[in-house]
Amino acid sequence: MFAGTNAEVFIQIYGEKGKTEVLRLESRSNNFERNTTEIFKIEAKDVGKIFKIRIGHDGSGIGSGWFLETEDVFIVTAVDLGTLKKLRIRHDNTKPYSSWYLDRVEIVDTKEDVTYYFPCNRWLAVEEDDGQVARELVPVDEAFMKQDEDEEGGSATLGLEQKSMSTTYTLKMKTGEKKYAGTDANSEDDGETMRELVPSDIITEKLSRDGNLKVTEVEVEDALETHAYKVSVMTGDVNGSGTDANRDASTTARAYVIIIGPNDVETDRLWLDLAQGKKSFAVGSMEHFVCYGTDVGEIKRVEIGHNGVTPESCWLVDELSVAVPTKGIKYIFPYRILMRNLTTEEEYLFTYENWLSKTKGPKRTKVCELPAVVDDEEMVDKTTYIIQVQTSDVGGAGTDANVFLIVFGEYGDTGTLPLKESTNRNKFERKSKDLFRFPEMLSLGELSKVRVWHDNKGPAPGWHLEYIDVKDETMDQTFRFPCDRWLAKNEDDGMIIRELACANNDSIDLSDKTKYEIATTTANTDDASTTENAWIVLEGRKARSKEFVLENKKKKFLCGATDTFEFSSKHLGEIAGICLGHISKDGKKVKKEVFWHVMEVVVTEMELGNKYFFHCDAQIPLTAKKDQFLTFECYKSVESFASKVRKLVPVKYELIVITGDIKGAGTDANVSITIYGVNGDSGKRALRKKFRNLFERGRTDRFVLEMLDLGELLRVKVEHDGSSANNGWLLECVEVTNTANSVTTIFQCGKWLDAYKADGQIHRVLYPRY
């Protein structure tokens, strides 16, 4: 009794590709009654394999206590249909509110691990569109499959690489049968109204061809992406070291910490909000916070700061420490924030001994980055970056504007560096070379690119930049970034921001021979080894290698052993497959069956360091000639940082921005966009044009932005600054076209960016539609 709830229930789904937004679970029925099972279908971001969910309610309603019981999820697979060619879908139009707008259908073939995407984007409704309640859909890659069949003359190669950013989840929720288990709002237990759940088991039912139902149950390991942390911060015991940066009656600024791991994986800002009644971080005080952050793996550094809105918002933090989730490693930093995992009691310690202030201390900053320390060893080296800026020798090349730089590398970026204190009194003059030193920086390792821009201020802001050199003193290595372009409103393409790729890797010549390392691993069983030779052929995207003989010298191919061989070949491009054979040393006829049991082959491209993995686990028969072999496809590849850097070439992106066609849809505010791809982001780019009234009702505006190739686009962030009286804006959609390969990505919006309408947001993060 009293198990049901009328409260607003929400859920958030976490998986290997990230997490969804907070999703409301609502329907027309009386939900969440005692001993009931609720089913919802929700369109949300595709998170891949699900690790956990976070579920809660808003505490509204009468009798809000709720006991939530878990229910198993089943995946049912029918008879194998082979490659899917089309799909027919319809409804019977018998119920009220039968009209249905279908975005797409996704079908996952779990046997072949292939996902089919059937786009629709049409109504199934008598009173909408063409009045049809049935549609026939074809997969988005059908043209690609036909092309492959025509070219290869064989079976289709599925080019199903379109990654849809949203998918449909079926949620079943069962309320427990305990007394007062239902809820109209708050969960009881420990008073929390939110729970994070991970799947305990995945039960799969498969219907075989003979009609029998095979049930398999797989236990799921704990794979939490987000953890609860207790963060403790010690403020320095110096007069004036406390901060008014936290929220009180006179300011809305707050303190935060960001945790950063390998490959620049980082948490969101974890806000350190003081308890009610406390207005600031007091001198000598220790404050404790509970917050939730992403598991970033091995912690490399942390960023701590506040967004104080006045220069007087100062903070001297004394100590910091952090614990790595689930790994039992303690990180120690000079600063002190103590971060504790409430589940495992593991800790990180971060330390910083200076001011977070625009007016105090030597650095005049509100943000800092801290390297983690494990067993007295810093996880990231400190270095001094010496930045040399060469202004070109052309008329009017010098600038009076303020110049800024961000350096990007293996371990993230430097953040914005203002180029203020040069070796020259007058900076950035024609044909001059300016040097800037930035000591005590965290090393980024190998560098990939820089982003340089100016604020267009001063009497002559236009600037012609020849190149930038960045020297890492710890590595004793200099990285060059050529430009030879204008950063000027009235020159070239009118841009005052440039992204420059590192030219160091251009010295690697792949037109000649390339060295390849082949590592073979023999199975660890009694009869796996061989005393004979092996041979291999590499199948690349660009070319096919000759036959390489893997000579069995000095007792190679022993049980459980890994043996390496090196060969030179023309550059083959990405390695897609290998042919592997087993041949006698003397070439004589084989009299009895002899096999070599190989488990794995790893091919490394030595110049760039790319690795390709081939899982074999096969017995290869011995032959006298190279007429018998087995083929294996690459199941995993690891692209090196140097290889990624070589792909960073300048690309022009065409942006189409469509404003809604209803009253008041246009805006007079300043609009900007940030584009995110697999190779990084564009930075915040203003969308402006001379002598044009942009973003008017029903208008389509076109812009061209140049930046280094972002790769596959993941999302865009569109925002405006709220300036002008008529700043509300109804954004219909954004289309981004890579003009180098003519690939267009569409980002649907259909929402207001208006502080006084809808949810009051003046920025939107949009994901692509396929």
Salt bridges, closest charged atoms under 4 A:
GLU8 OE1 - ARG24 NH2 2.72
GLU26 OE1 - ARG24 NH2 3.35
GLU43 OE2 - ARG769 NH1 3.01
ASP80 OD2 - LYS111 NZ 3.57
ASP103 OD1 - ARG104 NH1 3.44
ASP103 OD2 - ARG769 NH1 2.09
GLU106 OE2 - ARG104 NE 2.76
ASP129 OD1 - ARG122 NH2 3.10
ASP129 OD2 - ARG135 NH2 3.73
ASP130 OD2 - ARG122 NH2 3.20
ASP130 OD1 - ARG135 NH2 2.77
GLU136 OE2 - LYS86 NZ 3.65
GLU136 OE2 - ARG88 NH2 2.52
GLU149 OE2 - LYS85 NZ 3.78
ASP189 OD2 - ARG195 NH2 3.12
ASP190 OD1 - ARG195 NH2 2.89
GLU196 OE1 - LYS52 NZ 3.05
GLU196 OE2 - ARG54 NH2 2.35
ASP264 OD1 - ARG301 NH2 3.67
ASP268 OD2 - LYS19 NZ 3.97
ASP273 OD1 - ARG254 NE 3.10
GLU287 OE1 - LYS278 NZ 3.03
ASP295 OD2 - HIS227 NE2 3.89
GLU298 OE1 - LYS300 NZ 3.36
GLU319 OE1 - ARG336 NE 1.82
GLU345 OE1 - ARG340 NE 3.73
GLU347 OE1 - LYS330 NZ 3.96
GLU347 OE2 - ARG340 NH2 2.54
GLU369 OE1 - ARG301 NE 3.18
ASP393 OD1 - ARG430 NE 2.90
GLU440 OE1 - LYS382 NZ 3.68
ASP469 OD2 - ARG480 NH2 2.77
GLU473 OE2 - ARG437 NH1 3.61
ASP476 OD1 - LYS471 NZ 3.86
ASP492 OD2 - ARG485 NE 2.69
ASP492 OD2 - ARG498 NH2 3.58
ASP493 OD2 - ARG485 NH2 3.44
ASP493 OD1 - ARG498 NH2 2.68
GLU499 OE2 - LYS449 NZ 3.42
GLU499 OE2 - ARG451 NH2 2.68
GLU539 OE2 - ARG544 NE 2.51
GLU547 OE1 - LYS626 NZ 3.43
GLU605 OE2 - HIS571 NE2 2.50
ASP617 OD1 - HIS597 NE2 2.88
GLU639 OE2 - LYS647 NZ 2.76
GLU654 OE2 - ARG702 NE 2.38
ASP661 OD1 - ARG697 NE 3.05
ASP681 OD1 - ARG451 NH2 3.51
ASP701 OD1 - ARG692 NH2 3.48
GLU706 OE2 - ARG485 NH1 2.84
GLU706 OE2 - ARG498 NH1 3.77
GLU712 OE1 - LYS163 NZ 3.78
GLU719 OE1 - LYS684 NZ 3.84
ASP759 OD1 - ARG764 NH2 2.71
